[in-house]
Amino acid sequence: MNHKAIYALYTNVVTISDSVGAFDKDGNKVEIDMNAVNAWTDPEAYKGLRQAEYPSIPDQLDTLYHSGLDAWKAQIKTVKDKYPKV
């Protein structure tokens, strides 16, 4: 069960139990449309993808020192273009 999607789509949900379901603040069960949950895409997913692919800080500083600001910007832009904001 994709908890992040449920919390994003159903703002009244405060508790999720994989075996029982989702509940609001008063303990009432909230009906979840699993098709909507499964279709949901995380609008913040690009952040983790970018972070994993950016060069390390020492490598970025090395690029700045040896090749200049424009080379560093091009290096970073490649990653940003690969994983755009949604």
C-alpha beads as a LAMMPS data file, in Angstrom:
LAMMPS data file: protein, C-alpha beads

86 atoms
85 bonds

1 atom types
1 bond types

-500.0 500.0 xlo xhi
-500.0 500.0 ylo yhi
-500.0 500.0 zlo zhi

Masses

1 110.0

Atoms # bond

1 1 1 0.000 0.000 0.000
2 1 1 1.452 3.346 -1.050
3 1 1 1.097 5.394 2.126
4 1 1 2.574 8.560 0.604
5 1 1 -0.009 8.492 -2.210
6 1 1 -2.870 7.913 0.234
7 1 1 -1.806 10.820 2.446
8 1 1 -1.446 13.051 -0.641
9 1 1 -4.814 12.114 -2.135
10 1 1 -6.811 11.857 1.104
11 1 1 -5.859 14.758 3.350
12 1 1 -8.297 13.610 6.049
13 1 1 -6.417 10.317 6.581
14 1 1 -4.247 10.310 9.710
15 1 1 -3.641 6.572 10.219
16 1 1 -3.039 3.734 7.792
17 1 1 -2.951 0.050 8.619
18 1 1 -1.990 -2.189 5.702
19 1 1 -4.194 -4.975 6.975
20 1 1 -7.202 -2.907 8.115
21 1 1 -7.363 0.301 6.062
22 1 1 -7.128 4.071 6.408
23 1 1 -8.748 6.157 9.141
24 1 1 -9.490 9.820 9.814
25 1 1 -8.811 11.700 13.074
26 1 1 -12.064 10.417 14.604
27 1 1 -11.243 6.775 13.844
28 1 1 -13.702 6.533 10.963
29 1 1 -12.625 4.311 8.105
30 1 1 -11.891 6.215 4.876
31 1 1 -12.698 4.454 1.622
32 1 1 -9.648 4.464 -0.609
33 1 1 -9.771 4.249 -4.412
34 1 1 -6.764 2.019 -5.080
35 1 1 -6.875 2.836 -8.809
36 1 1 -6.244 6.487 -7.938
37 1 1 -3.542 5.509 -5.450
38 1 1 -1.798 3.286 -7.997
39 1 1 -2.009 5.986 -10.683
40 1 1 -0.541 8.699 -8.418
41 1 1 2.965 9.906 -9.189
42 1 1 5.041 11.652 -6.579
43 1 1 5.635 15.263 -7.665
44 1 1 8.759 15.325 -5.458
45 1 1 10.368 12.183 -6.948
46 1 1 12.704 14.191 -9.166
47 1 1 14.598 15.441 -6.090
48 1 1 15.912 12.041 -5.059
49 1 1 16.697 11.076 -8.646
50 1 1 18.675 14.274 -9.155
51 1 1 20.506 13.944 -5.868
52 1 1 21.663 10.423 -6.708
53 1 1 23.022 11.541 -10.080
54 1 1 24.679 14.867 -9.255
55 1 1 28.456 14.687 -9.008
56 1 1 29.858 14.824 -5.484
57 1 1 30.581 18.258 -4.044
58 1 1 34.372 17.762 -4.366
59 1 1 33.896 16.810 -8.035
60 1 1 31.680 19.839 -8.614
61 1 1 34.267 22.120 -6.999
62 1 1 36.978 20.526 -9.114
63 1 1 34.943 21.242 -12.251
64 1 1 34.486 24.857 -11.147
65 1 1 38.199 25.308 -10.471
66 1 1 39.562 23.587 -13.573
67 1 1 36.846 24.233 -16.169
68 1 1 34.942 27.255 -14.899
69 1 1 31.397 28.202 -14.054
70 1 1 29.936 27.493 -17.495
71 1 1 31.257 23.905 -17.454
72 1 1 29.797 23.365 -13.976
73 1 1 26.436 24.795 -15.053
74 1 1 26.380 22.476 -18.080
75 1 1 27.171 19.487 -15.854
76 1 1 24.319 20.325 -13.463
77 1 1 21.891 21.204 -16.278
78 1 1 22.322 17.737 -17.783
79 1 1 20.963 16.177 -14.587
80 1 1 18.200 18.770 -14.219
81 1 1 17.092 18.165 -17.816
82 1 1 17.101 14.404 -17.298
83 1 1 14.866 14.710 -14.195
84 1 1 12.661 17.802 -14.652
85 1 1 10.264 19.119 -12.041
86 1 1 6.800 17.702 -12.586

Bonds

1 1 1 2
2 1 2 3
3 1 3 4
4 1 4 5
5 1 5 6
6 1 6 7
7 1 7 8
8 1 8 9
9 1 9 10
10 1 10 11
11 1 11 12
12 1 12 13
13 1 13 14
14 1 14 15
15 1 15 16
16 1 16 17
17 1 17 18
18 1 18 19
19 1 19 20
20 1 20 21
21 1 21 22
22 1 22 23
23 1 23 24
24 1 24 25
25 1 25 26
26 1 26 27
27 1 27 28
28 1 28 29
29 1 29 30
30 1 30 31
31 1 31 32
32 1 32 33
33 1 33 34
34 1 34 35
35 1 35 36
36 1 36 37
37 1 37 38
38 1 38 39
39 1 39 40
40 1 40 41
41 1 41 42
42 1 42 43
43 1 43 44
44 1 44 45
45 1 45 46
46 1 46 47
47 1 47 48
48 1 48 49
49 1 49 50
50 1 50 51
51 1 51 52
52 1 52 53
53 1 53 54
54 1 54 55
55 1 55 56
56 1 56 57
57 1 57 58
58 1 58 59
59 1 59 60
60 1 60 61
61 1 61 62
62 1 62 63
63 1 63 64
64 1 64 65
65 1 65 66
66 1 66 67
67 1 67 68
68 1 68 69
69 1 69 70
70 1 70 71
71 1 71 72
72 1 72 73
73 1 73 74
74 1 74 75
75 1 75 76
76 1 76 77
77 1 77 78
78 1 78 79
79 1 79 80
80 1 80 81
81 1 81 82
82 1 82 83
83 1 83 84
84 1 84 85
85 1 85 86
